[in-house]
Amino acid sequence: MDVHSSRRKPPRVGDAAWVRRSLIAFVLVVGALLIVAPLVVIGVEAFSQGWKTYSATIGHPDTRHAIMLTVVTALIAVPVNTAFGIAAAWAITKFDFRGRRFLLVLIEIPFSISPIVAGVAYLFVYGLQGLLGPFFAAYDIKVLFALPGIVIASMFVTAPFVARELIPLMQAQGRDLEEAATSLGASGWRTFMSVTLPNIKWALLYGVVLCNARVMGEFGAVSVVSGNIRGQTNTLPLHIELLYHDYQAAGAFASASILAALAVVTIIAKVALEKRGAGRGARRAADKTDTVTEIHA
């Protein structure tokens, strides 16, 4: 008998049955109190005064405008941040240049700055007394307290999401496939579409889902730059706050149920993308040779 195999392995944290059960119970209790309970309360309170009150709140012009403004903001901010994330990840992982570390730090800034601080900073840049405010005012271009300001603030807080998902994956994949495709005569665009994109598409979709959910739920930065004008510059989170302050609790919960439903859909999409990505990860190595051969042909 091998001497090493006969030695007893040192105990690990969690090997004891009572430790595992205690940890699982702790996680379940905290998850139920912090995550499940608020979602249940939102659903119950949203319909506490009946379906008519719920439908009247959702069908109110201010609520419909808030939903439309939130969707329009997402339709603008998410594609722009997706393009930014792809470009930033491509530059950082595929090229060596001065300022590469600075670009990494720059991408992380929205995660370390409070959204409200970012909103105030935009006031000093685009406000009437700000750096660029007089220029825009001279040409009657309205940035703050209008759609452009809401989009800019939303783009700031969600800028890192796509890049943060792509950079670790593209670093792990290396540059061999792109260099092989280029040496075989493929253009930069074809290399990206045929080699890079198929290998990052699940991480890309995952980042887009998270980015979209954050854009629709953003409150801090948007509350500063929008002006909270009812029926004009209120996104859905701001509209929920106004309803709550007006003592319309049922209406606030009814509007909040839309964001709660979005959160549930986001979680489902996240899990589905993770499973699809994990399932295809096992076949990725076999596909690499086929991809390079196809480009050469």
Order of alpha helices (4+ residues) and beta strands (2+ residues): alpha-alpha-alpha-alpha-alpha-alpha-alpha-alpha-alpha-alpha-alpha-alpha-alpha-alpha-alpha-alpha-alpha
